[in-house]
Amino acid sequence: MASGSSSSVSISGGGSGLNSGTNFSPFGNSLSQFVTVKLDGSNFLLWKSIVVPAIQGFELDGYLFGNLSSPEMVLADGSANPEYKMWFSRDRFLLGWLINSMTPEIAMQIIGNTPKKTANELWKAIEAFCGSNNRVHIQALKKALHTTLKEI
């Protein structure tokens, strides 16, 4: 916006439900400003210790941890459910943001051939892939071995 002002939107979704919101400007107070570390496979605990409080601060943790389930898409009268639209847009925002908070290499390894449908589904995949120090260590060793073999 050329004038320097920005519109304010309401993003919510913590344990208290869809109707409690935190107002923030998507151009001034985005999650990206609070998280400058990208997940690279070797820094999961650091990344998680930054990402989770930031997401909680924006009251989006219900989407991340799966505590806030998707409302029905359609109401009993056949009309579109506005709560579903709100849930879907916030979940998609968080899903995209999580993917953007990873290096491309790690994102491709975690997502694989099956794109994740929700932020919670992606979070579970991240924890499964990076949560075990052994798995990350094995990946690092494989990469080092591959590099060494190329040099020989």
PyMOL commands that place a pseudoatom at each C-alpha (Angstrom):
pseudoatom trace, name=CA, resn=MET, resi=1, chain=A, elem=C, hetatm=0, pos=[0.000, 0.000, 0.000]
pseudoatom trace, name=CA, resn=ALA, resi=2, chain=A, elem=C, hetatm=0, pos=[1.537, 3.250, -1.119]
pseudoatom trace, name=CA, resn=SER, resi=3, chain=A, elem=C, hetatm=0, pos=[0.264, 5.375, 1.742]
pseudoatom trace, name=CA, resn=GLY, resi=4, chain=A, elem=C, hetatm=0, pos=[2.170, 3.372, 4.309]
pseudoatom trace, name=CA, resn=SER, resi=5, chain=A, elem=C, hetatm=0, pos=[-0.937, 2.206, 6.085]
pseudoatom trace, name=CA, resn=SER, resi=6, chain=A, elem=C, hetatm=0, pos=[-2.090, -1.371, 5.984]
pseudoatom trace, name=CA, resn=SER, resi=7, chain=A, elem=C, hetatm=0, pos=[-5.347, -3.073, 6.583]
pseudoatom trace, name=CA, resn=SER, resi=8, chain=A, elem=C, hetatm=0, pos=[-5.830, -5.227, 9.624]
pseudoatom trace, name=CA, resn=VAL, resi=9, chain=A, elem=C, hetatm=0, pos=[-7.181, -8.739, 9.458]
pseudoatom trace, name=CA, resn=SER, resi=10, chain=A, elem=C, hetatm=0, pos=[-8.204, -11.106, 12.190]
pseudoatom trace, name=CA, resn=ILE, resi=11, chain=A, elem=C, hetatm=0, pos=[-6.417, -14.413, 12.448]
pseudoatom trace, name=CA, resn=SER, resi=12, chain=A, elem=C, hetatm=0, pos=[-7.441, -16.826, 15.153]
pseudoatom trace, name=CA, resn=GLY, resi=13, chain=A, elem=C, hetatm=0, pos=[-7.699, -20.473, 15.838]
pseudoatom trace, name=CA, resn=GLY, resi=14, chain=A, elem=C, hetatm=0, pos=[-6.175, -21.397, 19.141]
pseudoatom trace, name=CA, resn=GLY, resi=15, chain=A, elem=C, hetatm=0, pos=[-7.882, -23.616, 21.629]
pseudoatom trace, name=CA, resn=SER, resi=16, chain=A, elem=C, hetatm=0, pos=[-10.635, -21.059, 22.185]
pseudoatom trace, name=CA, resn=GLY, resi=17, chain=A, elem=C, hetatm=0, pos=[-12.185, -21.479, 18.743]
pseudoatom trace, name=CA, resn=LEU, resi=18, chain=A, elem=C, hetatm=0, pos=[-12.740, -19.613, 15.516]
pseudoatom trace, name=CA, resn=ASN, resi=19, chain=A, elem=C, hetatm=0, pos=[-14.428, -16.543, 16.906]
pseudoatom trace, name=CA, resn=SER, resi=20, chain=A, elem=C, hetatm=0, pos=[-11.644, -15.346, 19.194]
pseudoatom trace, name=CA, resn=GLY, resi=21, chain=A, elem=C, hetatm=0, pos=[-9.196, -13.411, 17.084]
pseudoatom trace, name=CA, resn=THR, resi=22, chain=A, elem=C, hetatm=0, pos=[-5.907, -11.651, 17.210]
pseudoatom trace, name=CA, resn=ASN, resi=23, chain=A, elem=C, hetatm=0, pos=[-5.794, -8.600, 14.981]
pseudoatom trace, name=CA, resn=PHE, resi=24, chain=A, elem=C, hetatm=0, pos=[-2.615, -8.092, 13.069]
pseudoatom trace, name=CA, resn=SER, resi=25, chain=A, elem=C, hetatm=0, pos=[-1.496, -6.506, 9.865]
pseudoatom trace, name=CA, resn=PRO, resi=26, chain=A, elem=C, hetatm=0, pos=[-0.383, -9.115, 7.332]
pseudoatom trace, name=CA, resn=PHE, resi=27, chain=A, elem=C, hetatm=0, pos=[2.135, -6.622, 5.957]
pseudoatom trace, name=CA, resn=GLY, resi=28, chain=A, elem=C, hetatm=0, pos=[3.614, -5.485, 9.255]
pseudoatom trace, name=CA, resn=ASN, resi=29, chain=A, elem=C, hetatm=0, pos=[3.351, -8.276, 11.798]
pseudoatom trace, name=CA, resn=SER, resi=30, chain=A, elem=C, hetatm=0, pos=[3.595, -11.448, 9.766]
pseudoatom trace, name=CA, resn=LEU, resi=31, chain=A, elem=C, hetatm=0, pos=[4.869, -14.691, 11.208]
pseudoatom trace, name=CA, resn=SER, resi=32, chain=A, elem=C, hetatm=0, pos=[7.915, -14.406, 8.943]
pseudoatom trace, name=CA, resn=GLN, resi=33, chain=A, elem=C, hetatm=0, pos=[9.127, -11.422, 10.951]
pseudoatom trace, name=CA, resn=PHE, resi=34, chain=A, elem=C, hetatm=0, pos=[9.193, -13.543, 14.099]
pseudoatom trace, name=CA, resn=VAL, resi=35, chain=A, elem=C, hetatm=0, pos=[10.866, -16.596, 12.577]
pseudoatom trace, name=CA, resn=THR, resi=36, chain=A, elem=C, hetatm=0, pos=[14.076, -15.996, 10.688]
pseudoatom trace, name=CA, resn=VAL, resi=37, chain=A, elem=C, hetatm=0, pos=[15.516, -19.505, 11.052]
pseudoatom trace, name=CA, resn=LYS, resi=38, chain=A, elem=C, hetatm=0, pos=[14.677, -21.985, 8.289]
pseudoatom trace, name=CA, resn=LEU, resi=39, chain=A, elem=C, hetatm=0, pos=[14.367, -25.661, 9.116]
pseudoatom trace, name=CA, resn=ASP, resi=40, chain=A, elem=C, hetatm=0, pos=[17.294, -27.409, 7.449]
pseudoatom trace, name=CA, resn=GLY, resi=41, chain=A, elem=C, hetatm=0, pos=[17.189, -30.833, 9.066]
pseudoatom trace, name=CA, resn=SER, resi=42, chain=A, elem=C, hetatm=0, pos=[19.957, -30.204, 11.577]
pseudoatom trace, name=CA, resn=ASN, resi=43, chain=A, elem=C, hetatm=0, pos=[18.241, -27.470, 13.586]
pseudoatom trace, name=CA, resn=PHE, resi=44, chain=A, elem=C, hetatm=0, pos=[14.814, -28.936, 14.366]
pseudoatom trace, name=CA, resn=LEU, resi=45, chain=A, elem=C, hetatm=0, pos=[14.814, -28.167, 18.100]
pseudoatom trace, name=CA, resn=LEU, resi=46, chain=A, elem=C, hetatm=0, pos=[15.921, -24.565, 17.547]
pseudoatom trace, name=CA, resn=TRP, resi=47, chain=A, elem=C, hetatm=0, pos=[13.396, -24.082, 14.712]
pseudoatom trace, name=CA, resn=LYS, resi=48, chain=A, elem=C, hetatm=0, pos=[10.583, -25.634, 16.757]
pseudoatom trace, name=CA, resn=SER, resi=49, chain=A, elem=C, hetatm=0, pos=[11.440, -23.499, 19.811]
pseudoatom trace, name=CA, resn=ILE, resi=50, chain=A, elem=C, hetatm=0, pos=[10.958, -20.393, 17.645]
pseudoatom trace, name=CA, resn=VAL, resi=51, chain=A, elem=C, hetatm=0, pos=[8.055, -21.534, 15.440]
pseudoatom trace, name=CA, resn=VAL, resi=52, chain=A, elem=C, hetatm=0, pos=[5.683, -22.892, 18.091]
pseudoatom trace, name=CA, resn=PRO, resi=53, chain=A, elem=C, hetatm=0, pos=[5.614, -19.768, 20.316]
pseudoatom trace, name=CA, resn=ALA, resi=54, chain=A, elem=C, hetatm=0, pos=[5.179, -17.544, 17.241]
pseudoatom trace, name=CA, resn=ILE, resi=55, chain=A, elem=C, hetatm=0, pos=[2.245, -19.639, 16.037]
pseudoatom trace, name=CA, resn=GLN, resi=56, chain=A, elem=C, hetatm=0, pos=[0.783, -19.627, 19.544]
pseudoatom trace, name=CA, resn=GLY, resi=57, chain=A, elem=C, hetatm=0, pos=[1.179, -15.848, 19.661]
pseudoatom trace, name=CA, resn=PHE, resi=58, chain=A, elem=C, hetatm=0, pos=[-1.028, -15.578, 16.585]
pseudoatom trace, name=CA, resn=GLU, resi=59, chain=A, elem=C, hetatm=0, pos=[-3.474, -18.084, 18.105]
pseudoatom trace, name=CA, resn=LEU, resi=60, chain=A, elem=C, hetatm=0, pos=[-3.018, -20.531, 15.227]
pseudoatom trace, name=CA, resn=ASP, resi=61, chain=A, elem=C, hetatm=0, pos=[-1.859, -23.443, 17.371]
pseudoatom trace, name=CA, resn=GLY, resi=62, chain=A, elem=C, hetatm=0, pos=[-5.256, -25.149, 17.160]
pseudoatom trace, name=CA, resn=TYR, resi=63, chain=A, elem=C, hetatm=0, pos=[-4.625, -25.625, 13.444]
pseudoatom trace, name=CA, resn=LEU, resi=64, chain=A, elem=C, hetatm=0, pos=[-1.039, -26.780, 13.989]
pseudoatom trace, name=CA, resn=PHE, resi=65, chain=A, elem=C, hetatm=0, pos=[-1.777, -29.364, 16.678]
pseudoatom trace, name=CA, resn=GLY, resi=66, chain=A, elem=C, hetatm=0, pos=[-5.145, -30.477, 15.292]
pseudoatom trace, name=CA, resn=ASN, resi=67, chain=A, elem=C, hetatm=0, pos=[-7.195, -29.223, 18.255]
pseudoatom trace, name=CA, resn=LEU, resi=68, chain=A, elem=C, hetatm=0, pos=[-9.376, -27.148, 15.946]
pseudoatom trace, name=CA, resn=SER, resi=69, chain=A, elem=C, hetatm=0, pos=[-11.098, -29.480, 13.530]
pseudoatom trace, name=CA, resn=SER, resi=70, chain=A, elem=C, hetatm=0, pos=[-12.567, -28.437, 10.232]
pseudoatom trace, name=CA, resn=PRO, resi=71, chain=A, elem=C, hetatm=0, pos=[-16.188, -27.289, 10.372]
pseudoatom trace, name=CA, resn=GLU, resi=72, chain=A, elem=C, hetatm=0, pos=[-18.604, -28.741, 7.830]
pseudoatom trace, name=CA, resn=MET, resi=73, chain=A, elem=C, hetatm=0, pos=[-18.208, -27.175, 4.363]
pseudoatom trace, name=CA, resn=VAL, resi=74, chain=A, elem=C, hetatm=0, pos=[-21.955, -26.869, 3.855]
pseudoatom trace, name=CA, resn=LEU, resi=75, chain=A, elem=C, hetatm=0, pos=[-24.674, -25.932, 6.335]
pseudoatom trace, name=CA, resn=ALA, resi=76, chain=A, elem=C, hetatm=0, pos=[-27.849, -27.989, 6.791]
pseudoatom trace, name=CA, resn=ASP, resi=77, chain=A, elem=C, hetatm=0, pos=[-29.719, -25.639, 4.447]
pseudoatom trace, name=CA, resn=GLY, resi=78, chain=A, elem=C, hetatm=0, pos=[-27.214, -26.337, 1.645]
pseudoatom trace, name=CA, resn=SER, resi=79, chain=A, elem=C, hetatm=0, pos=[-25.458, -22.980, 1.854]
pseudoatom trace, name=CA, resn=ALA, resi=80, chain=A, elem=C, hetatm=0, pos=[-21.708, -22.541, 2.220]
pseudoatom trace, name=CA, resn=ASN, resi=81, chain=A, elem=C, hetatm=0, pos=[-20.510, -22.492, 5.814]
pseudoatom trace, name=CA, resn=PRO, resi=82, chain=A, elem=C, hetatm=0, pos=[-18.647, -19.211, 6.512]
pseudoatom trace, name=CA, resn=GLU, resi=83, chain=A, elem=C, hetatm=0, pos=[-16.850, -20.841, 9.464]
pseudoatom trace, name=CA, resn=TYR, resi=84, chain=A, elem=C, hetatm=0, pos=[-15.416, -23.458, 7.101]
pseudoatom trace, name=CA, resn=LYS, resi=85, chain=A, elem=C, hetatm=0, pos=[-14.176, -20.755, 4.745]
pseudoatom trace, name=CA, resn=MET, resi=86, chain=A, elem=C, hetatm=0, pos=[-12.472, -18.991, 7.680]
pseudoatom trace, name=CA, resn=TRP, resi=87, chain=A, elem=C, hetatm=0, pos=[-10.975, -22.257, 8.956]
pseudoatom trace, name=CA, resn=PHE, resi=88, chain=A, elem=C, hetatm=0, pos=[-9.770, -23.253, 5.484]
pseudoatom trace, name=CA, resn=SER, resi=89, chain=A, elem=C, hetatm=0, pos=[-8.102, -19.911, 4.728]
pseudoatom trace, name=CA, resn=ARG, resi=90, chain=A, elem=C, hetatm=0, pos=[-6.278, -19.811, 8.078]
pseudoatom trace, name=CA, resn=ASP, resi=91, chain=A, elem=C, hetatm=0, pos=[-5.174, -23.419, 7.803]
pseudoatom trace, name=CA, resn=ARG, resi=92, chain=A, elem=C, hetatm=0, pos=[-3.875, -22.779, 4.260]
pseudoatom trace, name=CA, resn=PHE, resi=93, chain=A, elem=C, hetatm=0, pos=[-2.044, -19.680, 5.451]
pseudoatom trace, name=CA, resn=LEU, resi=94, chain=A, elem=C, hetatm=0, pos=[-0.301, -21.704, 8.152]
pseudoatom trace, name=CA, resn=LEU, resi=95, chain=A, elem=C, hetatm=0, pos=[0.396, -24.623, 5.800]
pseudoatom trace, name=CA, resn=GLY, resi=96, chain=A, elem=C, hetatm=0, pos=[2.057, -22.332, 3.272]
pseudoatom trace, name=CA, resn=TRP, resi=97, chain=A, elem=C, hetatm=0, pos=[3.965, -20.475, 5.952]
pseudoatom trace, name=CA, resn=LEU, resi=98, chain=A, elem=C, hetatm=0, pos=[5.324, -23.708, 7.424]
pseudoatom trace, name=CA, resn=ILE, resi=99, chain=A, elem=C, hetatm=0, pos=[6.534, -24.861, 4.016]
pseudoatom trace, name=CA, resn=ASN, resi=100, chain=A, elem=C, hetatm=0, pos=[8.159, -21.469, 3.462]
pseudoatom trace, name=CA, resn=SER, resi=101, chain=A, elem=C, hetatm=0, pos=[9.947, -21.744, 6.826]
pseudoatom trace, name=CA, resn=MET, resi=102, chain=A, elem=C, hetatm=0, pos=[11.959, -24.741, 5.580]
pseudoatom trace, name=CA, resn=THR, resi=103, chain=A, elem=C, hetatm=0, pos=[14.833, -25.004, 3.158]
pseudoatom trace, name=CA, resn=PRO, resi=104, chain=A, elem=C, hetatm=0, pos=[13.669, -26.320, -0.230]
pseudoatom trace, name=CA, resn=GLU, resi=105, chain=A, elem=C, hetatm=0, pos=[15.632, -29.544, 0.259]
pseudoatom trace, name=CA, resn=ILE, resi=106, chain=A, elem=C, hetatm=0, pos=[13.989, -30.374, 3.594]
pseudoatom trace, name=CA, resn=ALA, resi=107, chain=A, elem=C, hetatm=0, pos=[10.557, -29.306, 2.345]
pseudoatom trace, name=CA, resn=MET, resi=108, chain=A, elem=C, hetatm=0, pos=[10.839, -31.729, -0.580]
pseudoatom trace, name=CA, resn=GLN, resi=109, chain=A, elem=C, hetatm=0, pos=[11.971, -34.561, 1.695]
pseudoatom trace, name=CA, resn=ILE, resi=110, chain=A, elem=C, hetatm=0, pos=[9.135, -33.971, 4.150]
pseudoatom trace, name=CA, resn=ILE, resi=111, chain=A, elem=C, hetatm=0, pos=[6.413, -33.393, 1.589]
pseudoatom trace, name=CA, resn=GLY, resi=112, chain=A, elem=C, hetatm=0, pos=[7.653, -36.111, -0.751]
pseudoatom trace, name=CA, resn=ASN, resi=113, chain=A, elem=C, hetatm=0, pos=[5.240, -37.197, -3.436]
pseudoatom trace, name=CA, resn=THR, resi=114, chain=A, elem=C, hetatm=0, pos=[2.174, -36.512, -1.303]
pseudoatom trace, name=CA, resn=PRO, resi=115, chain=A, elem=C, hetatm=0, pos=[1.314, -32.860, -0.657]
pseudoatom trace, name=CA, resn=LYS, resi=116, chain=A, elem=C, hetatm=0, pos=[-0.032, -32.306, 2.831]
pseudoatom trace, name=CA, resn=LYS, resi=117, chain=A, elem=C, hetatm=0, pos=[-3.663, -31.198, 3.019]
pseudoatom trace, name=CA, resn=THR, resi=118, chain=A, elem=C, hetatm=0, pos=[-3.622, -29.406, 6.382]
pseudoatom trace, name=CA, resn=ALA, resi=119, chain=A, elem=C, hetatm=0, pos=[-1.151, -27.633, 8.640]
pseudoatom trace, name=CA, resn=ASN, resi=120, chain=A, elem=C, hetatm=0, pos=[-1.624, -30.408, 11.197]
pseudoatom trace, name=CA, resn=GLU, resi=121, chain=A, elem=C, hetatm=0, pos=[-0.832, -33.099, 8.621]
pseudoatom trace, name=CA, resn=LEU, resi=122, chain=A, elem=C, hetatm=0, pos=[2.353, -31.242, 7.673]
pseudoatom trace, name=CA, resn=TRP, resi=123, chain=A, elem=C, hetatm=0, pos=[3.287, -30.735, 11.344]
pseudoatom trace, name=CA, resn=LYS, resi=124, chain=A, elem=C, hetatm=0, pos=[3.001, -34.476, 11.981]
pseudoatom trace, name=CA, resn=ALA, resi=125, chain=A, elem=C, hetatm=0, pos=[5.201, -35.152, 8.944]
pseudoatom trace, name=CA, resn=ILE, resi=126, chain=A, elem=C, hetatm=0, pos=[7.803, -32.626, 10.149]
pseudoatom trace, name=CA, resn=GLU, resi=127, chain=A, elem=C, hetatm=0, pos=[7.910, -34.200, 13.599]
pseudoatom trace, name=CA, resn=ALA, resi=128, chain=A, elem=C, hetatm=0, pos=[8.142, -37.705, 12.131]
pseudoatom trace, name=CA, resn=PHE, resi=129, chain=A, elem=C, hetatm=0, pos=[10.993, -36.680, 9.844]
pseudoatom trace, name=CA, resn=CYS, resi=130, chain=A, elem=C, hetatm=0, pos=[12.963, -34.354, 12.118]
pseudoatom trace, name=CA, resn=GLY, resi=131, chain=A, elem=C, hetatm=0, pos=[11.778, -35.242, 15.597]
pseudoatom trace, name=CA, resn=SER, resi=132, chain=A, elem=C, hetatm=0, pos=[14.114, -38.162, 15.919]
pseudoatom trace, name=CA, resn=ASN, resi=133, chain=A, elem=C, hetatm=0, pos=[17.711, -37.055, 16.201]
pseudoatom trace, name=CA, resn=ASN, resi=134, chain=A, elem=C, hetatm=0, pos=[18.740, -40.417, 14.769]
pseudoatom trace, name=CA, resn=ARG, resi=135, chain=A, elem=C, hetatm=0, pos=[16.879, -39.819, 11.494]
pseudoatom trace, name=CA, resn=VAL, resi=136, chain=A, elem=C, hetatm=0, pos=[18.393, -36.362, 11.028]
pseudoatom trace, name=CA, resn=HIS, resi=137, chain=A, elem=C, hetatm=0, pos=[21.826, -37.708, 11.881]
pseudoatom trace, name=CA, resn=ILE, resi=138, chain=A, elem=C, hetatm=0, pos=[21.417, -40.549, 9.371]
pseudoatom trace, name=CA, resn=GLN, resi=139, chain=A, elem=C, hetatm=0, pos=[20.396, -38.047, 6.662]
pseudoatom trace, name=CA, resn=ALA, resi=140, chain=A, elem=C, hetatm=0, pos=[23.465, -35.907, 7.426]
pseudoatom trace, name=CA, resn=LEU, resi=141, chain=A, elem=C, hetatm=0, pos=[25.741, -38.952, 7.291]
pseudoatom trace, name=CA, resn=LYS, resi=142, chain=A, elem=C, hetatm=0, pos=[24.252, -40.071, 3.969]
pseudoatom trace, name=CA, resn=LYS, resi=143, chain=A, elem=C, hetatm=0, pos=[24.814, -36.614, 2.517]
pseudoatom trace, name=CA, resn=ALA, resi=144, chain=A, elem=C, hetatm=0, pos=[28.403, -36.533, 3.780]
pseudoatom trace, name=CA, resn=LEU, resi=145, chain=A, elem=C, hetatm=0, pos=[29.054, -40.013, 2.382]
pseudoatom trace, name=CA, resn=HIS, resi=146, chain=A, elem=C, hetatm=0, pos=[27.573, -39.048, -0.979]
pseudoatom trace, name=CA, resn=THR, resi=147, chain=A, elem=C, hetatm=0, pos=[29.757, -35.921, -1.108]
pseudoatom trace, name=CA, resn=THR, resi=148, chain=A, elem=C, hetatm=0, pos=[32.844, -37.921, -0.161]
pseudoatom trace, name=CA, resn=LEU, resi=149, chain=A, elem=C, hetatm=0, pos=[32.153, -40.547, -2.817]
pseudoatom trace, name=CA, resn=LYS, resi=150, chain=A, elem=C, hetatm=0, pos=[31.802, -37.815, -5.455]
pseudoatom trace, name=CA, resn=GLU, resi=151, chain=A, elem=C, hetatm=0, pos=[35.217, -36.442, -4.508]
pseudoatom trace, name=CA, resn=ILE, resi=152, chain=A, elem=C, hetatm=0, pos=[36.933, -39.819, -4.856]
for i in range(1, 152): cmd.bond("trace and resi %d" % i, "trace and resi %d" % (i + 1))
show_as sticks, trace
zoom trace
